Amino acid sequence: MPETGNNTTCGTKKLSIRLSPDGLSFLVQGDRAPLCGFIAGTSGPETVGKLAKKNAPGRTDGPVNVLLETLKTVAVPTSIFEEETATSYLAVNSLMPAHDETAVVSPEAGGVRCVMVWNTDTLRALYDHWGNSVRFYSPLQQGIATVGEQEVLIGLGRHLLCLVFRDSRIRYAEMLPFQGVADLLYYMGHLHTLFDLSKAKVRLTGLGAAQLAKELRHHYINMTADESPRFMYL
């Protein structure tokens, strides 16, 4: 998405943020037409500060939903999740925070809660600007919540994707690096070795989905694409 100007609307607004390794996407909803854009750069405190300036006029109403695109993500069924031992889920998967990182825990969505890791200074900047209204989610929760039966859902981010497969229940859900067609063909090939995908549909979501579907359709005939950008539970 192109970077927009400072023409934010006044009044009550709902803000959603998507942090990726190379910048920050945002969506502001209010009384007027939605405002969205992308601020390039690392997803650090400076980038968050730029968004806060854009979002300055008016009052943000309700939670500020922040979607984190990070490989350091673990999804745990809500029924067995224990928040007091959240970091243990990261440790079991060798995804512990580095010295400049902090783990955060999502609310329930899609029947799971996610433990994620992000830069500590960036997290602090989010809280400094929007306080306790900040809520963190994972693209995995979007995928798990929206995947159909006998479907592979691929949610495209800027440099990562979420890959979710469901038959009668969720069988696979991971955040994975993504640079292009070769990566996706590799992941789908690996998924074929783990599960029977003979009856499965493939659905691409996110920006760039339509073009990628054209490139992949000769490999996967039963493929659809949803080009719309995806933000979490607005």
C-alpha positions as CSV (number, residue, x, y, z in Angstrom):
1,M,0.0,0.0,0.0
2,P,1.3,3.5,-0.8
3,E,2.1,5.9,2.1
4,T,-0.7,8.3,2.6
5,G,-0.7,11.9,3.7
6,N,-1.8,13.4,7.0
7,N,-5.4,13.7,6.1
8,T,-6.7,11.7,9.1
9,T,-10.3,12.4,10.2
10,C,-11.4,14.0,13.4
11,G,-13.8,12.4,15.9
12,T,-13.9,8.9,17.2
13,K,-11.7,6.4,15.3
14,K,-10.8,2.8,15.4
15,L,-7.2,2.0,14.7
16,S,-5.6,-1.3,13.5
17,I,-1.9,-1.8,12.9
18,R,0.0,-4.6,11.1
19,L,3.8,-4.8,12.0
20,S,6.1,-6.5,9.5
21,P,9.9,-6.7,9.4
22,D,10.1,-3.8,7.0
23,G,7.5,-1.4,8.2
24,L,4.0,-0.8,9.5
25,S,0.6,-1.0,7.8
26,F,-2.4,0.8,9.3
27,L,-6.1,1.2,9.0
28,V,-8.1,4.0,10.6
29,Q,-11.9,3.8,10.6
30,G,-14.2,6.6,11.6
31,D,-17.1,8.7,10.4
32,R,-15.6,9.2,7.0
33,A,-14.0,6.8,4.5
34,P,-11.4,4.5,6.0
35,L,-7.8,5.7,5.8
36,C,-5.0,3.1,5.2
37,G,-1.4,3.2,4.3
38,F,2.1,1.8,4.8
39,I,5.0,3.5,6.6
40,A,8.3,2.0,5.3
41,G,11.3,1.2,7.5
42,T,12.0,-1.1,10.3
43,S,9.1,-1.7,12.7
44,G,10.8,0.3,15.4
45,P,9.7,3.1,17.8
46,E,10.3,5.7,15.1
47,T,7.9,4.1,12.7
48,V,5.3,3.8,15.5
49,G,5.9,7.5,16.3
50,K,5.2,8.5,12.7
51,L,1.9,6.6,12.9
52,A,1.0,8.3,16.1
53,K,1.4,11.7,14.4
54,K,-0.8,10.7,11.5
55,N,-3.4,9.4,13.9
56,A,-3.3,12.5,16.2
57,P,-6.5,14.3,15.4
58,G,-9.5,12.9,17.3
59,R,-9.8,10.1,19.8
60,T,-9.1,6.4,19.2
61,D,-12.1,4.4,20.4
62,G,-11.9,0.8,21.7
63,P,-8.9,-1.5,21.4
64,V,-6.0,-0.8,19.1
65,N,-5.5,-4.2,17.4
66,V,-1.9,-4.9,16.4
67,L,-1.1,-7.8,14.1
68,L,2.4,-9.1,14.5
69,E,4.1,-10.8,11.5
70,T,6.8,-12.8,13.3
71,L,8.3,-16.3,12.9
72,K,8.5,-16.4,16.7
73,T,4.8,-17.3,17.1
74,V,3.2,-20.3,18.9
75,A,-0.5,-21.0,18.7
76,V,-2.0,-22.9,21.7
77,P,-5.7,-24.0,22.0
78,T,-7.5,-21.8,24.4
79,S,-8.8,-24.8,26.4
80,I,-5.3,-25.8,27.5
81,F,-3.5,-22.4,27.5
82,E,-1.9,-21.3,30.7
83,E,-0.9,-17.6,30.6
84,E,1.4,-17.8,33.7
85,T,3.7,-20.2,31.7
86,A,3.4,-18.5,28.3
87,T,7.1,-18.3,27.6
88,S,7.4,-22.1,28.1
89,Y,5.5,-22.6,24.8
90,L,8.2,-20.5,23.1
91,A,11.0,-22.5,24.9
92,V,9.7,-25.8,23.8
93,N,9.8,-24.6,20.2
94,S,13.2,-22.9,20.5
95,L,11.7,-19.5,19.9
96,M,12.8,-17.6,23.1
97,P,13.2,-13.8,22.9
98,A,16.6,-12.3,22.3
99,H,18.0,-9.8,24.7
100,D,16.2,-6.9,23.0
101,E,12.8,-8.7,22.5
102,T,9.8,-9.4,24.7
103,A,7.0,-12.0,24.5
104,V,3.4,-10.9,24.3
105,V,0.2,-12.9,24.5
106,S,-2.9,-12.5,22.3
107,P,-6.5,-12.6,23.4
108,E,-8.5,-15.7,22.2
109,A,-9.4,-15.7,18.5
110,G,-10.1,-18.7,16.3
111,G,-10.1,-21.0,19.3
112,V,-6.4,-20.3,20.0
113,R,-4.2,-17.9,21.9
114,C,-0.8,-16.9,20.5
115,V,2.5,-16.2,22.2
116,M,4.6,-13.9,20.0
117,V,8.0,-12.1,20.2
118,W,8.7,-8.6,19.1
119,N,11.3,-5.8,19.7
120,T,10.9,-4.5,23.3
121,D,11.4,-0.8,22.4
122,T,8.7,-1.0,19.7
123,L,6.2,-2.6,22.1
124,R,7.0,0.1,24.7
125,A,6.3,2.8,22.0
126,L,2.9,1.2,21.3
127,Y,2.0,1.3,24.9
128,D,3.3,4.8,25.3
129,H,1.0,6.1,22.5
130,W,-2.1,4.0,23.1
131,G,-1.8,2.6,26.6
132,N,-3.7,-0.5,27.7
133,S,-6.0,-0.3,24.7
134,V,-3.3,-2.2,22.7
135,R,-4.2,-5.8,21.8
136,F,-1.7,-8.2,20.0
137,Y,-2.8,-10.8,17.5
138,S,-1.2,-13.2,15.1
139,P,-2.0,-13.8,11.4
140,L,-2.2,-17.5,12.4
141,Q,-5.4,-16.6,14.3
142,Q,-6.9,-15.1,11.2
143,G,-6.0,-18.2,9.2
144,I,-7.4,-20.6,11.8
145,A,-10.6,-18.6,12.3
146,T,-11.4,-18.4,8.6
147,V,-10.0,-21.7,7.0
148,G,-12.7,-23.9,5.6
149,E,-13.0,-27.7,5.8
150,Q,-10.7,-29.5,3.4
151,E,-8.9,-26.2,2.7
152,V,-5.3,-24.9,2.7
153,L,-5.4,-21.2,3.5
154,I,-2.3,-19.2,2.7
155,G,-2.3,-15.7,4.2
156,L,0.3,-13.5,2.5
157,G,2.2,-10.9,4.5
158,R,5.0,-8.7,3.3
159,H,7.8,-11.2,4.0
160,L,6.0,-13.9,5.9
161,L,3.0,-16.0,5.3
162,C,0.7,-18.1,7.5
163,L,-0.1,-21.6,6.3
164,V,-3.1,-23.4,7.7
165,F,-4.6,-26.7,6.7
166,R,-7.9,-28.1,7.9
167,D,-9.7,-31.4,7.1
168,S,-12.1,-32.3,9.9
169,R,-10.0,-30.2,12.2
170,I,-6.9,-28.0,12.1
171,R,-3.9,-30.1,11.2
172,Y,-1.2,-27.6,10.4
173,A,-0.7,-23.9,11.3
174,E,2.7,-22.2,11.0
175,M,4.2,-18.8,10.2
176,L,6.8,-19.2,7.5
177,P,9.3,-17.0,5.5
178,F,8.1,-15.9,2.1
179,Q,9.8,-14.3,-0.9
180,G,8.0,-15.7,-3.9
181,V,6.6,-18.7,-5.8
182,A,9.5,-21.0,-5.0
183,D,8.9,-20.8,-1.3
184,L,5.2,-21.5,-1.6
185,L,5.8,-24.5,-3.9
186,Y,8.3,-25.9,-1.4
187,Y,5.9,-25.4,1.6
188,M,3.0,-27.0,-0.4
189,G,5.2,-29.9,-1.4
190,H,6.1,-30.5,2.2
191,L,2.5,-30.3,3.3
192,H,1.7,-33.0,0.7
193,T,4.2,-35.3,2.4
194,L,2.4,-34.9,5.8
195,F,-1.3,-35.0,4.8
196,D,-3.7,-36.1,2.1
197,L,-4.5,-33.0,0.2
198,S,-6.3,-34.7,-2.7
199,K,-9.6,-33.2,-1.7
200,A,-8.3,-29.9,-0.5
201,K,-8.9,-26.5,-2.0
202,V,-6.2,-23.8,-1.9
203,R,-7.1,-20.2,-1.0
204,L,-4.7,-17.3,-1.1
205,T,-5.5,-14.2,0.9
206,G,-3.8,-10.8,1.2
207,L,-2.2,-8.3,-1.1
208,G,-0.6,-9.9,-4.2
209,A,-2.8,-12.9,-3.9
210,A,-4.4,-12.6,-7.3
211,Q,-1.1,-12.4,-9.2
212,L,0.4,-15.2,-7.2
213,A,-2.6,-17.4,-7.9
214,K,-2.1,-16.9,-11.7
215,E,1.5,-18.1,-11.4
216,L,0.5,-21.1,-9.3
217,R,-2.8,-22.2,-11.0
218,H,-1.0,-24.7,-13.3
219,H,0.2,-26.4,-10.2
220,Y,-3.0,-26.2,-8.2
221,I,-6.1,-25.9,-10.4
222,N,-8.5,-25.7,-7.4
223,M,-7.2,-22.4,-6.2
224,T,-8.9,-19.1,-5.4
225,A,-7.6,-15.7,-4.4
226,D,-8.8,-12.9,-2.1
227,E,-6.8,-9.7,-2.8
228,S,-8.2,-7.7,0.1
229,P,-5.7,-6.5,2.9
230,R,-6.5,-8.2,6.2
231,F,-6.5,-6.6,9.6
232,M,-7.5,-8.3,12.8
233,Y,-11.0,-8.1,14.2
234,L,-11.7,-4.4,13.6
